Amino acid sequence: MILLKILLAVEVGLCFLFMLLSLRLRKELNIGNELPYKYKLKFLAPVSLYVLNVFQIMRRIDFYTIKVHQKVITIYGNKHAREITQWFIAETLTLITLCVVGGTLFTVLADDPTIFGFGLFIAILIPVLVLRQLSNEVEQRKRSIIRELPEVLNKIILLVNAGETVQGALIRTINQGNNTEETPLFKEMKLTIQELQMNISFAKALENMSRRCASQEVTMFTTTLLLNYKRGGDELVLSLRTLSKELWDRRKAVSRTAGEEAASKLVIPMVVIFLVVLIIVGAPALMMM
């Protein structure tokens, strides 16, 4: 316990120095204000970034940095991917530090060394958990795109049938869509429209959208448009309708999978509730025996 008390004193001293350093480096937070990623522990952000850069932690754990960076690109795009990856790993480092310091503090207060071991265990799990959280966000993004894409395609088919060009139908679909929630698909399609307004070719804009979405369904959508938009007429409409049917089938499969996952998540709470009810009902009978 003496060693733990010494360790706690050192950790408290380092935390105090980090807080002072964080106040001095507060201006560095201006970088993060422009990013779509929201840092949860902003008061510790400057010192975390400072430690990350001084000790070159991202380069030393490049295997972990690469995994995080790939998922960040999928979720947030290429524009601020490097900065967001840096902030994400800095936040992970902050959480690990807080777990170690908190575990040491509660160990000294409770005089129980097992708490310190538990704190270290949680600290080791944090990088795995945050990476899993990123993977879940990537999966949710893909599912959101799959749910929305068939509806967008149906609107494009209606407009093309009415005599609109493919490019015009795509622009009108996005501009007239009910996109108040800024879903992933609408964000990417808005970027595509902005590229078209900057005189980037239609083919290049669609290729960029397919690359940003990183979804097989979007790739099928853009490929079908690129192969048939110059032809127009019945061939284009027929190709789009065939694709629409396939996308609706995939949307149904995704919805079915989501329903099964939700049902499986309810099993454990139901078992716990059943055990509690069983104890409440059976306890009086057992006490009377």
N, C-alpha and C positions, 0 to 999 in steps of 0.2 A: 504493500500500500504506500510505502514511502516513495518508491519509484513513481507510482501513479500520481502522487501529490506533486512531486517535482515536475513530472510531465505536464500536469495541469497548469502549474505556475508558468512553465515555458509557453504553453499554448495560449494562456491568457495574455501574457506579455506580447506574443506575436500578433494576437488578435487586436490588441490595443495599437500596436505599430501599424497594422494593416488598415485600421480605421483612420488613423492620422494620414496615412499614405493615400487612402481613398478620397479623403477630403481635398488633398492637394491635387489629385488627378481627376477631379470632378469634371473638368472641361472635356475630358475624353468621352464622356457620355453623349456629346453632341453627335458623334458618329452614329451611335445606335438609334437616335431619334428619327433618322431617315430610313431605317430598315423596317420591313414588315414583321420581323421577329421581335416579340416583347420580352425583354429580360425581366425575370420575376424578382430578382434581388438587386435592384439598381444601385442601392447604397454601397454594395460590395463590388459592383461591376468594374470600376477603374483599377482597383488593386488586383482583381482576378486577371484582367487583361494584361496588367503589368507583369505579374508572375508568369503568365503564359508566354509572354514574349521574351522575358529575360532568360528563363530556363529552357526556352525552345521546346516546350512540352508537346506541341502539335507535331513537331518533327520526330520526337522520340517515340511517340505512340502513333506513327503514321498508319498502321494497320487499322486503328480505330478511327482516326481522322478521315481516312478515305471512305469508310462505310458511312460516317455521318455526312460527309460532303456529298456523296451520291444521293442520299435521301433528301438532303436540303435542296439540291438542284431540282429534284422532282417536285417538291412541295412549293418552293419559293421562286424557282427559275434561276437563270444564270447571272442576272444583273447584280445581285448583292450576295451571291452564294458564298464567296470566300469570307466576307465579313460576318455573315450569319453563322457559318461553321465555327468561326473563331469565338463568337459570343456564346454559342451553344456549348462548346467545350469548356469555356471559362465558367459558365453557370454550373456545369457538371462538377468542375473542380471545386467551386464554392460549396456545393451540397456535400461533397465528400469531406471537405474540411469541417463543416458544421457538424456532420455526424461523428467524426473523430473527437472533436472538442466536446460535444454534448455527451458522448459516451463516457469520456474521461471525467467530466464534471459530475454526472449522476453516479458514476462508480465511487468517487470520493465521498459524495454526500450519503449514499446508501451503504457504503462500506461493503460492496459486493463486486468482486472482480468479474463476475460473469456478464455484468452489464457492459463492461469495456469490450469484451469479446463480441457481444451482440452488436455494439456500435460499429466495430470493425467489419463485422459480417454485412451489415447494412451498407457501409461505405463501399465495400467490394461489389455489392449488388447494384449500386446506383448507376454505373456506366451501362450495365446490361439493361436495366429498367428504362433508362432514358432512350437508349437505342431502340428498344422494343416500342416505346411510345412513338418514336419517329416512324417506325415501320407501320404501326397502326394508322398514323395520319396519312401515309402514302396509300395504304389500302382503302381508307375512307375516301380519299380523293378520287381514286380510280372508280370506286363504286358510284360516287356522285356523278362522274362523267358518264358512266354507263347508263345511269337512270335518266339523265337529261338528253343525251344524244338522240335517242329515237324521236323525241318530241320536236327537237330542232330540225331533224331530217324530214319529218312529216310537213312542217311549215314550208321548208324549202321546196318539197314536191308540189305542194299546192300553188306556190308562187310561180314555179317553173311551168306548171300546167296552165296557169293564167297568162303566160307569155313573157314572164320576167326572165332575164338572163340569170345564170348561176351566180355570178358575182353580185348582181343586184339583189337576188333573193337572199343570199347570205347576209348582206349588209342590212336589208330590211328586217330580217328575222332577229338579228341582234338588237337593232335600234328599237324595235317595237316589242321586244320580249319583256316579260315581267321579271327583271333581273335585279330587283332591289336588294337581294341578299348577297350579291356578288359571289355567285358560286364559281368553282374552279373552271368549268367549261366556258361560262360567259366571260370570265376574266381573260382566258386565252383567246377567245374569239374576238374580244374587243381589241386585244393587241394585234390580231390579224387585220382587223379593219384599219387600225392606225397605220400598219405597214402598207396597206393598199393605198391609203390617203397620201403616203409619202412616196408614191409612184414605184413601190416594189412590185414586181410581177406577181400575178395571181398564183402561179405555180410555186414560186419561192415562198410566198406568204403562207400557203397551205403546208409546205414542207416544214417551215419553221414551227407552225402550230403543232404538227404531228410530233416533232422532236420535243417540244416543250411538254406536251401532255404525257408522252411516254406510255401511251395506251394502245393496245392492239386494235380496239374498236375505232379510235380516232384515226389510226393509220389506214384502216379499211375505208373509212369515210372520205379522207383526203385523197386516197388513191383512186377511188371510184369517181370522185369529182374531176380529178386531173385527167383520167383516161377518157372521160365522156363529155366534159363541158364544152369542148370545141364542136362536137358533133351536134349536140342539142336534140330537140325533137323527141320522138318516141323512144329511141334507144337510151337516151339519158334518163327519161322518166322510168323506163322499165328497170334499168340498173339500180336506180335509187330505191324503187319499190322492193326489189329483191333484197337490197341491203337493209332496208327498213324492217322487213320481216325478220331477218337474222338478228338485228339489233334488239328488236322487241323480245325475241326468244332469250337473248342473253340477259336482258333486263329482268325478265321473269326468273331466270336462274339465280341472278344476284339477289333478288328479293326473297326467293325461297331459301337461299343460304343464310341470309340475314335473319329470317324468321327462325330457322333451326338453331342458329347461334344464340338468339335471344331466349329460346325455350331451354337450351342447355344451361344457360346462366341462371335460370330460375330453379334448377334442381337443388343446388346446395342450400339456398335460403328456405326452400320448402321442406327439406329434410331437417334443417335446424328448427323451424317452426313446429314441425311434427314432434320432434324430440321434446321441445319445451312444453307443448300441450300434453304429451304423454306423461311427463314428469308432474305437471300440475294436477292432472286427473288421477294418476296412479299413486302419488305420494301419500295422500290421506289414507288410501286403502292399505298401503304398506305399513304406515305408522300405527294403524289399528290392529294389525296382526300381532 
